[in-house]
Amino acid sequence: KTFTVNCGQNQHIYYCIPSSFGTPIFSVGGFSGGFNKISTIQFENAYGYVERYDIYKSTNSNLGNTTVVVS
């Protein structure tokens, strides 16, 4: 997955992924890393299916226009 966001002053980038997908590898500007797992939540959809999601947060804030590659 590749996405681009505009991260303003005092803002971080957040990324949520099903825990069953394993540990993602983040790459920003060709460099690996830059994100930390901050939480794992359980989400129940409208049909009663429950799945765990890991939430990641960018280490730095105020990154401006940033393209992130997640693999």
Predicted model as a PDB file, atoms N, CA, C, CB and O in Angstrom, pLDDT in the B-factor column:
MODEL        1                                                                  
ATOM      1  N   LYS A   1       0.847  -1.180   0.000  1.00 93.00           N  
ATOM      2  CA  LYS A   1       0.000   0.000   0.000  1.00 93.00           C  
ATOM      3  C   LYS A   1       0.880   1.226   0.000  1.00 93.00           C  
ATOM      4  CB  LYS A   1      -0.957   0.008   1.210  1.00 93.00           C  
ATOM      5  O   LYS A   1       1.809   1.322   0.801  1.00 93.00           O  
ATOM      6  N   THR A   2       0.609   2.147  -0.867  1.00 96.00           N  
ATOM      7  CA  THR A   2       1.299   3.430  -0.908  1.00 96.00           C  
ATOM      8  C   THR A   2       0.261   4.538  -0.796  1.00 96.00           C  
ATOM      9  CB  THR A   2       2.142   3.579  -2.213  1.00 96.00           C  
ATOM     10  O   THR A   2      -0.751   4.532  -1.497  1.00 96.00           O  
ATOM     11  N   PHE A   3       0.525   5.487   0.093  1.00 95.00           N  
ATOM     12  CA  PHE A   3      -0.407   6.602   0.245  1.00 95.00           C  
ATOM     13  C   PHE A   3       0.379   7.877   0.525  1.00 95.00           C  
ATOM     14  CB  PHE A   3      -1.431   6.324   1.384  1.00 95.00           C  
ATOM     15  O   PHE A   3       1.504   7.834   1.022  1.00 95.00           O  
ATOM     16  N   THR A   4      -0.231   9.009   0.198  1.00 96.00           N  
ATOM     17  CA  THR A   4       0.379  10.315   0.429  1.00 96.00           C  
ATOM     18  C   THR A   4      -0.559  11.139   1.299  1.00 96.00           C  
ATOM     19  CB  THR A   4       0.682  11.048  -0.918  1.00 96.00           C  
ATOM     20  O   THR A   4      -1.764  11.200   1.053  1.00 96.00           O  
ATOM     21  N   VAL A   5       0.010  11.771   2.318  1.00 95.00           N  
ATOM     22  CA  VAL A   5      -0.767  12.628   3.216  1.00 95.00           C  
ATOM     23  C   VAL A   5      -0.027  13.946   3.406  1.00 95.00           C  
ATOM     24  CB  VAL A   5      -1.013  11.928   4.589  1.00 95.00           C  
ATOM     25  O   VAL A   5       1.182  14.032   3.192  1.00 95.00           O  
ATOM     26  N   ASN A   6      -0.764  14.960   3.809  1.00 95.00           N  
ATOM     27  CA  ASN A   6      -0.167  16.239   4.162  1.00 95.00           C  
ATOM     28  C   ASN A   6      -0.288  16.387   5.669  1.00 95.00           C  
ATOM     29  CB  ASN A   6      -0.856  17.435   3.406  1.00 95.00           C  
ATOM     30  O   ASN A   6      -1.372  16.643   6.194  1.00 95.00           O  
ATOM     31  N   CYS A   7       0.822  16.226   6.353  1.00 92.00           N  
ATOM     32  CA  CYS A   7       0.864  16.204   7.810  1.00 92.00           C  
ATOM     33  C   CYS A   7       1.325  17.568   8.316  1.00 92.00           C  
ATOM     34  CB  CYS A   7       1.804  15.075   8.325  1.00 92.00           C  
ATOM     35  O   CYS A   7       2.495  17.923   8.178  1.00 92.00           O  
ATOM     36  N   GLY A   8       0.403  18.331   8.901  1.00 92.00           N  
ATOM     37  CA  GLY A   8       0.688  19.693   9.325  1.00 92.00           C  
ATOM     38  C   GLY A   8       1.356  19.800  10.683  1.00 92.00           C  
ATOM     39  O   GLY A   8       1.744  18.801  11.288  1.00 92.00           O  
ATOM     40  N   GLN A   9       1.480  21.024  11.144  1.00 92.00           N  
ATOM     41  CA  GLN A   9       2.135  21.317  12.419  1.00 92.00           C  
ATOM     42  C   GLN A   9       1.437  20.584  13.562  1.00 92.00           C  
ATOM     43  CB  GLN A   9       2.144  22.833  12.685  1.00 92.00           C  
ATOM     44  O   GLN A   9       0.213  20.620  13.689  1.00 92.00           O  
ATOM     45  N   ASN A  10       2.238  19.923  14.385  1.00 93.00           N  
ATOM     46  CA  ASN A  10       1.761  19.154  15.546  1.00 93.00           C  
ATOM     47  C   ASN A  10       0.843  17.992  15.160  1.00 93.00           C  
ATOM     48  CB  ASN A  10       1.027  20.073  16.501  1.00 93.00           C  
ATOM     49  O   ASN A  10       0.103  17.491  16.008  1.00 93.00           O  
ATOM     50  N   GLN A  11       0.875  17.559  13.912  1.00 96.00           N  
ATOM     51  CA  GLN A  11       0.079  16.416  13.461  1.00 96.00           C  
ATOM     52  C   GLN A  11       0.993  15.234  13.178  1.00 96.00           C  
ATOM     53  CB  GLN A  11      -0.746  16.778  12.200  1.00 96.00           C  
ATOM     54  O   GLN A  11       2.133  15.404  12.745  1.00 96.00           O  
ATOM     55  N   HIS A  12       0.480  14.036  13.428  1.00 97.00           N  
ATOM     56  CA  HIS A  12       1.182  12.793  13.129  1.00 97.00           C  
ATOM     57  C   HIS A  12       0.386  12.013  12.086  1.00 97.00           C  
ATOM     58  CB  HIS A  12       1.393  11.944  14.417  1.00 97.00           C  
ATOM     59  O   HIS A  12      -0.790  12.292  11.853  1.00 97.00           O  
ATOM     60  N   ILE A  13       1.031  11.047  11.472  1.00 96.00           N  
ATOM     61  CA  ILE A  13       0.363  10.132  10.556  1.00 96.00           C  
ATOM     62  C   ILE A  13       0.000   8.884  11.340  1.00 96.00           C  
ATOM     63  CB  ILE A  13       1.266   9.788   9.319  1.00 96.00           C  
ATOM     64  O   ILE A  13       0.836   8.339  12.060  1.00 96.00           O  
ATOM     65  N   TYR A  14      -1.244   8.422  11.209  1.00 97.00           N  
ATOM     66  CA  TYR A  14      -1.699   7.198  11.860  1.00 97.00           C  
ATOM     67  C   TYR A  14      -2.056   6.169  10.795  1.00 97.00           C  
ATOM     68  CB  TYR A  14      -2.915   7.476  12.789  1.00 97.00           C  
ATOM     69  O   TYR A  14      -2.557   6.511   9.724  1.00 97.00           O  
ATOM     70  N   TYR A  15      -1.789   4.910  11.107  1.00 97.00           N  
ATOM     71  CA  TYR A  15      -2.100   3.821  10.177  1.00 97.00           C  
ATOM     72  C   TYR A  15      -2.628   2.644  10.991  1.00 97.00           C  
ATOM     73  CB  TYR A  15      -0.836   3.404   9.330  1.00 97.00           C  
ATOM     74  O   TYR A  15      -2.003   2.221  11.963  1.00 97.00           O  
ATOM     75  N   CYS A  16      -3.761   2.130  10.595  1.00 97.00           N  
ATOM     76  CA  CYS A  16      -4.410   1.019  11.299  1.00 97.00           C  
ATOM     77  C   CYS A  16      -4.482  -0.179  10.355  1.00 97.00           C  
ATOM     78  CB  CYS A  16      -5.843   1.423  11.803  1.00 97.00           C  
ATOM     79  O   CYS A  16      -4.858  -0.042   9.191  1.00 97.00           O  
ATOM     80  N   ILE A  17      -4.115  -1.361  10.870  1.00 97.00           N  
ATOM     81  CA  ILE A  17      -4.038  -2.555  10.036  1.00 97.00           C  
ATOM     82  C   ILE A  17      -4.483  -3.764  10.857  1.00 97.00           C  
ATOM     83  CB  ILE A  17      -2.593  -2.759   9.482  1.00 97.00           C  
ATOM     84  O   ILE A  17      -4.174  -3.833  12.046  1.00 97.00           O  
ATOM     85  N   PRO A  18      -5.201  -4.723  10.258  1.00 97.00           N  
ATOM     86  CA  PRO A  18      -5.571  -5.920  11.005  1.00 97.00           C  
ATOM     87  C   PRO A  18      -4.327  -6.638  11.556  1.00 97.00           C  
ATOM     88  CB  PRO A  18      -6.383  -6.873  10.108  1.00 97.00           C  
ATOM     89  O   PRO A  18      -3.347  -6.825  10.835  1.00 97.00           O  
ATOM     90  N   SER A  19      -4.370  -7.027  12.799  1.00 98.00           N  
ATOM     91  CA  SER A  19      -3.241  -7.722  13.426  1.00 98.00           C  
ATOM     92  C   SER A  19      -2.879  -8.993  12.670  1.00 98.00           C  
ATOM     93  CB  SER A  19      -3.565  -8.059  14.881  1.00 98.00           C  
ATOM     94  O   SER A  19      -1.715  -9.394  12.641  1.00 98.00           O  
ATOM     95  N   SER A  20      -3.870  -9.623  12.062  1.00 97.00           N  
ATOM     96  CA  SER A  20      -3.642 -10.875  11.336  1.00 97.00           C  
ATOM     97  C   SER A  20      -2.734 -10.683  10.112  1.00 97.00           C  
ATOM     98  CB  SER A  20      -4.976 -11.467  10.897  1.00 97.00           C  
ATOM     99  O   SER A  20      -2.225 -11.663   9.569  1.00 97.00           O  
ATOM    100  N   PHE A  21      -2.527  -9.441   9.674  1.00 97.00           N  
ATOM    101  CA  PHE A  21      -1.656  -9.167   8.528  1.00 97.00           C  
ATOM    102  C   PHE A  21      -0.179  -9.247   8.905  1.00 97.00           C  
ATOM    103  CB  PHE A  21      -1.966  -7.792   7.950  1.00 97.00           C  
ATOM    104  O   PHE A  21       0.679  -9.278   8.022  1.00 97.00           O  
ATOM    105  N   GLY A  22       0.129  -9.279  10.190  1.00 97.00           N  
ATOM    106  CA  GLY A  22       1.523  -9.314  10.637  1.00 97.00           C  
ATOM    107  C   GLY A  22       2.072  -7.910  10.823  1.00 97.00           C  
ATOM    108  O   GLY A  22       1.337  -6.927  10.731  1.00 97.00           O  
ATOM    109  N   THR A  23       3.355  -7.828  11.084  1.00 97.00           N  
ATOM    110  CA  THR A  23       4.014  -6.547  11.337  1.00 97.00           C  
ATOM    111  C   THR A  23       4.374  -5.865  10.015  1.00 97.00           C  
ATOM    112  CB  THR A  23       5.281  -6.749  12.202  1.00 97.00           C  
ATOM    113  O   THR A  23       5.129  -6.414   9.214  1.00 97.00           O  
ATOM    114  N   PRO A  24       3.828  -4.665   9.793  1.00 97.00           N  
ATOM    115  CA  PRO A  24       4.124  -3.969   8.537  1.00 97.00           C  
ATOM    116  C   PRO A  24       5.520  -3.345   8.562  1.00 97.00           C  
ATOM    117  CB  PRO A  24       3.069  -2.884   8.268  1.00 97.00           C  
ATOM    118  O   PRO A  24       6.081  -3.081   9.626  1.00 97.00           O  
ATOM    119  N   ILE A  25       6.061  -3.119   7.379  1.00 97.00           N  
ATOM    120  CA  ILE A  25       7.321  -2.399   7.223  1.00 97.00           C  
ATOM    121  C   ILE A  25       6.980  -1.074   6.559  1.00 97.00           C  
ATOM    122  CB  ILE A  25       8.379  -3.227   6.377  1.00 97.00           C  
ATOM    123  O   ILE A  25       6.417  -1.042   5.465  1.00 97.00           O  
ATOM    124  N   PHE A  26       7.325   0.014   7.227  1.00 97.00           N  
ATOM    125  CA  PHE A  26       7.050   1.351   6.713  1.00 97.00           C  
ATOM    126  C   PHE A  26       8.304   1.905   6.055  1.00 97.00           C  
ATOM    127  CB  PHE A  26       6.563   2.290   7.844  1.00 97.00           C  
ATOM    128  O   PHE A  26       9.419   1.694   6.532  1.00 97.00           O  
ATOM    129  N   SER A  27       8.105   2.621   4.949  1.00 95.00           N  
ATOM    130  CA  SER A  27       9.212   3.277   4.262  1.00 95.00           C  
ATOM    131  C   SER A  27       8.768   4.682   3.878  1.00 95.00           C  
ATOM    132  CB  SER A  27       9.666   2.464   3.004  1.00 95.00           C  
ATOM    133  O   SER A  27       7.729   4.872   3.247  1.00 95.00           O  
ATOM    134  N   VAL A  28       9.584   5.667   4.276  1.00 92.00           N  
ATOM    135  CA  VAL A  28       9.306   7.070   3.961  1.00 92.00           C  
ATOM    136  C   VAL A  28      10.555   7.658   3.325  1.00 92.00           C  
ATOM    137  CB  VAL A  28       8.885   7.882   5.242  1.00 92.00           C  
ATOM    138  O   VAL A  28      11.627   7.656   3.930  1.00 92.00           O  
ATOM    139  N   GLY A  29      10.418   8.154   2.122  1.00 85.00           N  
ATOM    140  CA  GLY A  29      11.560   8.736   1.431  1.00 85.00           C  
ATOM    141  C   GLY A  29      12.686   7.751   1.169  1.00 85.00           C  
ATOM    142  O   GLY A  29      13.854   8.134   1.101  1.00 85.00           O  
ATOM    143  N   GLY A  30      12.330   6.475   1.022  1.00 85.00           N  
ATOM    144  CA  GLY A  30      13.330   5.455   0.760  1.00 85.00           C  
ATOM    145  C   GLY A  30      13.983   4.880   2.002  1.00 85.00           C  
ATOM    146  O   GLY A  30      14.799   3.964   1.901  1.00 85.00           O  
ATOM    147  N   PHE A  31      13.635   5.406   3.184  1.00 89.00           N  
ATOM    148  CA  PHE A  31      14.203   4.930   4.438  1.00 89.00           C  
ATOM    149  C   PHE A  31      13.163   4.118   5.207  1.00 89.00           C  
ATOM    150  CB  PHE A  31      14.708   6.112   5.292  1.00 89.00           C  
ATOM    151  O   PHE A  31      12.012   4.537   5.328  1.00 89.00           O  
ATOM    152  N   SER A  32      13.561   2.973   5.720  1.00 92.00           N  
ATOM    153  CA  SER A  32      12.656   2.123   6.496  1.00 92.00           C  
ATOM    154  C   SER A  32      12.472   2.681   7.902  1.00 92.00           C  
ATOM    155  CB  SER A  32      13.191   0.680   6.562  1.00 92.00           C  
ATOM    156  O   SER A  32      13.381   3.281   8.476  1.00 92.00           O  
ATOM    157  N   GLY A  33      11.269   2.467   8.445  1.00 92.00           N  
ATOM    158  CA  GLY A  33      10.988   2.872   9.824  1.00 92.00           C  
ATOM    159  C   GLY A  33      10.165   4.141   9.878  1.00 92.00           C  
ATOM    160  O   GLY A  33       9.482   4.508   8.922  1.00 92.00           O  
ATOM    161  N   GLY A  34      10.250   4.805  11.030  1.00 93.00           N  
ATOM    162  CA  GLY A  34       9.540   6.069  11.198  1.00 93.00           C  
ATOM    163  C   GLY A  34       8.166   5.944  11.809  1.00 93.00           C  
ATOM    164  O   GLY A  34       7.472   6.947  11.974  1.00 93.00           O  
ATOM    165  N   PHE A  35       7.746   4.708  12.157  1.00 97.00           N  
ATOM    166  CA  PHE A  35       6.444   4.487  12.782  1.00 97.00           C  
ATOM    167  C   PHE A  35       6.608   3.561  13.975  1.00 97.00           C  
ATOM    168  CB  PHE A  35       5.433   3.898  11.768  1.00 97.00           C  
ATOM    169  O   PHE A  35       7.459   2.672  13.977  1.00 97.00           O  
ATOM    170  N   ASN A  36       5.777   3.784  14.994  1.00 97.00           N  
ATOM    171  CA  ASN A  36       5.764   2.935  16.181  1.00 97.00           C  
ATOM    172  C   ASN A  36       4.351   2.446  16.448  1.00 97.00           C  
ATOM    173  CB  ASN A  36       6.313   3.691  17.404  1.00 97.00           C  
ATOM    174  O   ASN A  36       3.385   3.190  16.284  1.00 97.00           O  
ATOM    175  N   LYS A  37       4.237   1.192  16.859  1.00 98.00           N  
ATOM    176  CA  LYS A  37       2.932   0.653  17.240  1.00 98.00           C  
ATOM    177  C   LYS A  37       2.553   1.261  18.576  1.00 98.00           C  
ATOM    178  CB  LYS A  37       2.951  -0.913  17.315  1.00 98.00           C  
ATOM    179  O   LYS A  37       3.312   1.179  19.542  1.00 98.00           O  
ATOM    180  N   ILE A  38       1.368   1.877  18.631  1.00 98.00           N  
ATOM    181  CA  ILE A  38       0.951   2.548  19.860  1.00 98.00           C  
ATOM    182  C   ILE A  38      -0.192   1.835  20.580  1.00 98.00           C  
ATOM    183  CB  ILE A  38       0.540   3.958  19.549  1.00 98.00           C  
ATOM    184  O   ILE A  38      -0.421   2.066  21.767  1.00 98.00           O  
ATOM    185  N   SER A  39      -0.910   0.967  19.859  1.00 98.00           N  
ATOM    186  CA  SER A  39      -2.046   0.310  20.490  1.00 98.00           C  
ATOM    187  C   SER A  39      -2.549  -0.839  19.631  1.00 98.00           C  
ATOM    188  CB  SER A  39      -3.170   1.312  20.746  1.00 98.00           C  
ATOM    189  O   SER A  39      -2.289  -0.901  18.430  1.00 98.00           O  
ATOM    190  N   THR A  40      -3.270  -1.738  20.269  1.00 98.00           N  
ATOM    191  CA  THR A  40      -4.028  -2.778  19.577  1.00 98.00           C  
ATOM    192  C   THR A  40      -5.451  -2.705  20.120  1.00 98.00           C  
ATOM    193  CB  THR A  40      -3.390  -4.220  19.785  1.00 98.00           C  
ATOM    194  O   THR A  40      -5.673  -2.698  21.331  1.00 98.00           O  
ATOM    195  N   ILE A  41      -6.404  -2.652  19.201  1.00 98.00           N  
ATOM    196  CA  ILE A  41      -7.807  -2.564  19.602  1.00 98.00           C  
ATOM    197  C   ILE A  41      -8.583  -3.737  19.014  1.00 98.00           C  
ATOM    198  CB  ILE A  41      -8.429  -1.217  19.149  1.00 98.00           C  
ATOM    199  O   ILE A  41      -8.130  -4.393  18.076  1.00 98.00           O  
ATOM    200  N   GLN A  42      -9.753  -3.986  19.579  1.00 98.00           N  
ATOM    201  CA  GLN A  42     -10.685  -4.943  18.991  1.00 98.00           C  
ATOM    202  C   GLN A  42     -11.839  -4.148  18.407  1.00 98.00           C  
ATOM    203  CB  GLN A  42     -11.188  -5.997  20.049  1.00 98.00           C  
ATOM    204  O   GLN A  42     -12.393  -3.257  19.053  1.00 98.00           O  
ATOM    205  N   PHE A  43     -12.189  -4.485  17.179  1.00 96.00           N  
ATOM    206  CA  PHE A  43     -13.279  -3.805  16.501  1.00 96.00           C  
ATOM    207  C   PHE A  43     -14.342  -4.817  16.128  1.00 96.00           C  
ATOM    208  CB  PHE A  43     -12.776  -3.055  15.253  1.00 96.00           C  
ATOM    209  O   PHE A  43     -14.038  -5.874  15.575  1.00 96.00           O  
ATOM    210  N   GLU A  44     -15.589  -4.492  16.432  1.00 97.00           N  
ATOM    211  CA  GLU A  44     -16.719  -5.354  16.066  1.00 97.00           C  
ATOM    212  C   GLU A  44     -17.542  -4.649  15.002  1.00 97.00           C  
ATOM    213  CB  GLU A  44     -17.600  -5.701  17.312  1.00 97.00           C  
ATOM    214  O   GLU A  44     -18.005  -3.527  15.207  1.00 97.00           O  
ATOM    215  N   ASN A  45     -17.725  -5.316  13.854  1.00 95.00           N  
ATOM    216  CA  ASN A  45     -18.492  -4.691  12.785  1.00 95.00           C  
ATOM    217  C   ASN A  45     -19.995  -4.892  13.009  1.00 95.00           C  
ATOM    218  CB  ASN A  45     -18.071  -5.263  11.419  1.00 95.00           C  
ATOM    219  O   ASN A  45     -20.411  -5.505  13.992  1.00 95.00           O  
ATOM    220  N   ALA A  46     -20.787  -4.374  12.095  1.00 96.00           N  
ATOM    221  CA  ALA A  46     -22.242  -4.413  12.233  1.00 96.00           C  
ATOM    222  C   ALA A  46     -22.800  -5.835  12.238  1.00 96.00           C  
ATOM    223  CB  ALA A  46     -22.881  -3.626  11.115  1.00 96.00           C  
ATOM    224  O   ALA A  46     -23.931  -6.054  12.673  1.00 96.00           O  
ATOM    225  N   TYR A  47     -22.010  -6.809  11.754  1.00 97.00           N  
ATOM    226  CA  TYR A  47     -22.453  -8.196  11.700  1.00 97.00           C  
ATOM    227  C   TYR A  47     -21.976  -9.018  12.894  1.00 97.00           C  
ATOM    228  CB  TYR A  47     -21.969  -8.833  10.426  1.00 97.00           C  
ATOM    229  O   TYR A  47     -22.208 -10.225  12.951  1.00 97.00           O  
ATOM    230  N   GLY A  48     -21.310  -8.365  13.850  1.00 97.00           N  
ATOM    231  CA  GLY A  48     -20.849  -9.047  15.050  1.00 97.00           C  
ATOM    232  C   GLY A  48     -19.477  -9.684  14.932  1.00 97.00           C  
ATOM    233  O   GLY A  48     -19.018 -10.340  15.866  1.00 97.00           O  
ATOM    234  N   TYR A  49     -18.808  -9.497  13.784  1.00 97.00           N  
ATOM    235  CA  TYR A  49     -17.466 -10.047  13.609  1.00 97.00           C  
ATOM    236  C   TYR A  49     -16.455  -9.159  14.331  1.00 97.00           C  
ATOM    237  CB  TYR A  49     -17.109 -10.171  12.100  1.00 97.00           C  
ATOM    238  O   TYR A  49     -16.445  -7.941  14.149  1.00 97.00           O  
ATOM    239  N   VAL A  50     -15.614  -9.771  15.143  1.00 97.00           N  
ATOM    240  CA  VAL A  50     -14.623  -9.037  15.923  1.00 97.00           C  
ATOM    241  C   VAL A  50     -13.227  -9.347  15.376  1.00 97.00           C  
ATOM    242  CB  VAL A  50     -14.722  -9.404  17.437  1.00 97.00           C  
ATOM    243  O   VAL A  50     -12.876 -10.505  15.150  1.00 97.00           O  
ATOM    244  N   GLU A  51     -12.443  -8.294  15.171  1.00 98.00           N  
ATOM    245  CA  GLU A  51     -11.074  -8.468  14.704  1.00 98.00           C  
ATOM    246  C   GLU A  51     -10.168  -7.470  15.425  1.00 98.00           C  
ATOM    247  CB  GLU A  51     -10.984  -8.285  13.159  1.00 98.00           C  
ATOM    248  O   GLU A  51     -10.577  -6.358  15.757  1.00 98.00           O  
ATOM    249  N   ARG A  52      -8.928  -7.899  15.658  1.00 98.00           N  
ATOM    250  CA  ARG A  52      -7.937  -7.039  16.310  1.00 98.00           C  
ATOM    251  C   ARG A  52      -7.213  -6.203  15.250  1.00 98.00           C  
ATOM    252  CB  ARG A  52      -6.916  -7.891  17.133  1.00 98.00           C  
ATOM    253  O   ARG A  52      -6.881  -6.691  14.170  1.00 98.00           O  
ATOM    254  N   TYR A  53      -6.979  -4.937  15.587  1.00 98.00           N  
ATOM    255  CA  TYR A  53      -6.267  -4.014  14.715  1.00 98.00           C  
ATOM    256  C   TYR A  53      -5.104  -3.382  15.470  1.00 98.00           C  
ATOM    257  CB  TYR A  53      -7.219  -2.928  14.175  1.00 98.00           C  
ATOM    258  O   TYR A  53      -5.241  -3.004  16.634  1.00 98.00           O  
ATOM    259  N   ASP A  54      -3.965  -3.270  14.802  1.00 98.00           N  
ATOM    260  CA  ASP A  54      -2.809  -2.578  15.357  1.00 98.00           C  
ATOM    261  C   ASP A  54      -2.798  -1.153  14.823  1.00 98.00           C  
ATOM    262  CB  ASP A  54      -1.482  -3.318  15.006  1.00 98.00           C  
ATOM    263  O   ASP A  54      -3.032  -0.921  13.637  1.00 98.00           O  
ATOM    264  N   ILE A  55      -2.526  -0.207  15.706  1.00 98.00           N  
ATOM    265  CA  ILE A  55      -2.481   1.203  15.329  1.00 98.00           C  
ATOM    266  C   ILE A  55      -1.039   1.683  15.416  1.00 98.00           C  
ATOM    267  CB  ILE A  55      -3.412   2.063  16.241  1.00 98.00           C  
ATOM    268  O   ILE A  55      -0.376   1.512  16.440  1.00 98.00           O  
ATOM    269  N   TYR A  56      -0.562   2.286  14.334  1.00 98.00           N  
ATOM    270  CA  TYR A  56       0.794   2.810  14.246  1.00 98.00           C  
ATOM    271  C   TYR A  56       0.741   4.327  14.110  1.00 98.00           C  
ATOM    272  CB  TYR A  56       1.558   2.176  13.055  1.00 98.00           C  
ATOM    273  O   TYR A  56      -0.180   4.879  13.507  1.00 98.00           O  
ATOM    274  N   LYS A  57       1.750   4.993  14.685  1.00 98.00           N  
ATOM    275  CA  LYS A  57       1.839   6.453  14.663  1.00 98.00           C  
ATOM    276  C   LYS A  57       3.230   6.848  14.180  1.00 98.00           C  
ATOM    277  CB  LYS A  57       1.544   7.063  16.074  1.00 98.00           C  
ATOM    278  O   LYS A  57       4.226   6.244  14.578  1.00 98.00           O  
ATOM    279  N   SER A  58       3.293   7.860  13.324  1.00 96.00           N  
ATOM    280  CA  SER A  58       4.600   8.332  12.863  1.00 96.00           C  
ATOM    281  C   SER A  58       5.411   8.857  14.041  1.00 96.00           C  
ATOM    282  CB  SER A  58       4.438   9.433  11.787  1.00 96.00           C  
ATOM    283  O   SER A  58       4.874   9.491  14.949  1.00 96.00           O  
ATOM    284  N   THR A  59       6.693   8.585  14.012  1.00 95.00           N  
ATOM    285  CA  THR A  59       7.582   9.033  15.081  1.00 95.00           C  
ATOM    286  C   THR A  59       7.643  10.549  15.141  1.00 95.00           C  
ATOM    287  CB  THR A  59       8.984   8.461  14.887  1.00 95.00           C  
ATOM    288  O   THR A  59       7.660  11.136  16.223  1.00 95.00           O  
ATOM    289  N   ASN A  60       7.675  11.175  13.983  1.00 92.00           N  
ATOM    290  CA  ASN A  60       7.783  12.638  13.909  1.00 92.00           C  
ATOM    291  C   ASN A  60       6.475  13.264  13.482  1.00 92.00           C  
ATOM    292  CB  ASN A  60       8.888  13.046  12.943  1.00 92.00           C  
ATOM    293  O   ASN A  60       5.663  12.643  12.796  1.00 92.00           O  
ATOM    294  N   SER A  61       6.283  14.500  13.895  1.00 93.00           N  
ATOM    295  CA  SER A  61       5.124  15.279  13.457  1.00 93.00           C  
ATOM    296  C   SER A  61       5.583  16.293  12.422  1.00 93.00           C  
ATOM    297  CB  SER A  61       4.427  15.989  14.661  1.00 93.00           C  
ATOM    298  O   SER A  61       6.775  16.411  12.137  1.00 93.00           O  
ATOM    299  N   ASN A  62       4.624  17.025  11.864  1.00 93.00           N  
ATOM    300  CA  ASN A  62       4.909  18.114  10.936  1.00 93.00           C  
ATOM    301  C   ASN A  62       5.771  17.653   9.751  1.00 93.00           C  
ATOM    302  CB  ASN A  62       5.607  19.251  11.673  1.00 93.00           C  
ATOM    303  O   ASN A  62       6.768  18.292   9.416  1.00 93.00           O  
ATOM    304  N   LEU A  63       5.376  16.541   9.124  1.00 91.00           N  
ATOM    305  CA  LEU A  63       6.151  15.978   8.022  1.00 91.00           C  
ATOM    306  C   LEU A  63       5.809  16.571   6.666  1.00 91.00           C  
ATOM    307  CB  LEU A  63       5.951  14.506   7.974  1.00 91.00           C  
ATOM    308  O   LEU A  63       6.467  16.264   5.671  1.00 91.00           O  
ATOM    309  N   GLY A  64       4.777  17.424   6.615  1.00 91.00           N  
ATOM    310  CA  GLY A  64       4.381  18.017   5.343  1.00 91.00           C  
ATOM    311  C   GLY A  64       3.800  16.983   4.401  1.00 91.00           C  
ATOM    312  O   GLY A  64       3.207  15.999   4.843  1.00 91.00           O  
ATOM    313  N   ASN A  65       3.965  17.196   3.113  1.00 94.00           N  
ATOM    314  CA  ASN A  65       3.455  16.276   2.105  1.00 94.00           C  
ATOM    315  C   ASN A  65       4.367  15.049   2.078  1.00 94.00           C  
ATOM    316  CB  ASN A  65       3.378  16.961   0.692  1.00 94.00           C  
ATOM    317  O   ASN A  65       5.520  15.141   1.656  1.00 94.00           O  
ATOM    318  N   THR A  66       3.854  13.903   2.528  1.00 93.00           N  
ATOM    319  CA  THR A  66       4.683  12.712   2.736  1.00 93.00           C  
ATOM    320  C   THR A  66       4.046  11.500   2.062  1.00 93.00           C  
ATOM    321  CB  THR A  66       4.885  12.442   4.247  1.00 93.00           C  
ATOM    322  O   THR A  66       2.848  11.253   2.205  1.00 93.00           O  
ATOM    323  N   THR A  67       4.867  10.746   1.322  1.00 95.00           N  
ATOM    324  CA  THR A  67       4.424   9.490   0.742  1.00 95.00           C  
ATOM    325  C   THR A  67       4.982   8.356   1.594  1.00 95.00           C  
ATOM    326  CB  THR A  67       4.877   9.359  -0.748  1.00 95.00           C  
ATOM    327  O   THR A  67       6.180   8.290   1.869  1.00 95.00           O  
ATOM    328  N   VAL A  68       4.079   7.462   2.005  1.00 96.00           N  
ATOM    329  CA  VAL A  68       4.431   6.339   2.865  1.00 96.00           C  
ATOM    330  C   VAL A  68       4.162   5.052   2.095  1.00 96.00           C  
ATOM    331  CB  VAL A  68       3.627   6.374   4.211  1.00 96.00           C  
ATOM    332  O   VAL A  68       3.105   4.899   1.484  1.00 96.00           O  
ATOM    333  N   VAL A  69       5.125   4.119   2.126  1.00 96.00           N  
ATOM    334  CA  VAL A  69       4.961   2.791   1.532  1.00 96.00           C  
ATOM    335  C   VAL A  69       4.885   1.801   2.674  1.00 96.00           C  
ATOM    336  CB  VAL A  69       6.134   2.436   0.540  1.00 96.00           C  
ATOM    337  O   VAL A  69       5.759   1.776   3.541  1.00 96.00           O  
ATOM    338  N   VAL A  70       3.833   0.977   2.678  1.00 96.00           N  
ATOM    339  CA  VAL A  70       3.653  -0.044   3.708  1.00 96.00           C  
ATOM    340  C   VAL A  70       3.681  -1.388   3.020  1.00 96.00           C  
ATOM    341  CB  VAL A  70       2.320   0.157   4.507  1.00 96.00           C  
ATOM    342  O   VAL A  70       2.927  -1.633   2.079  1.00 96.00           O  
ATOM    343  N   SER A  71       4.556  -2.261   3.495  1.00 95.00           N  
ATOM    344  CA  SER A  71       4.633  -3.618   2.912  1.00 95.00           C  
ATOM    345  C   SER A  71       4.688  -4.652   4.011  1.00 95.00           C  
ATOM    346  CB  SER A  71       5.868  -3.761   1.990  1.00 95.00           C  
ATOM    347  O   SER A  71       4.756  -5.849   3.729  1.00 95.00           O  
TER     348      SER A  71                                                      
ENDMDL                                                                          
END                                                                             
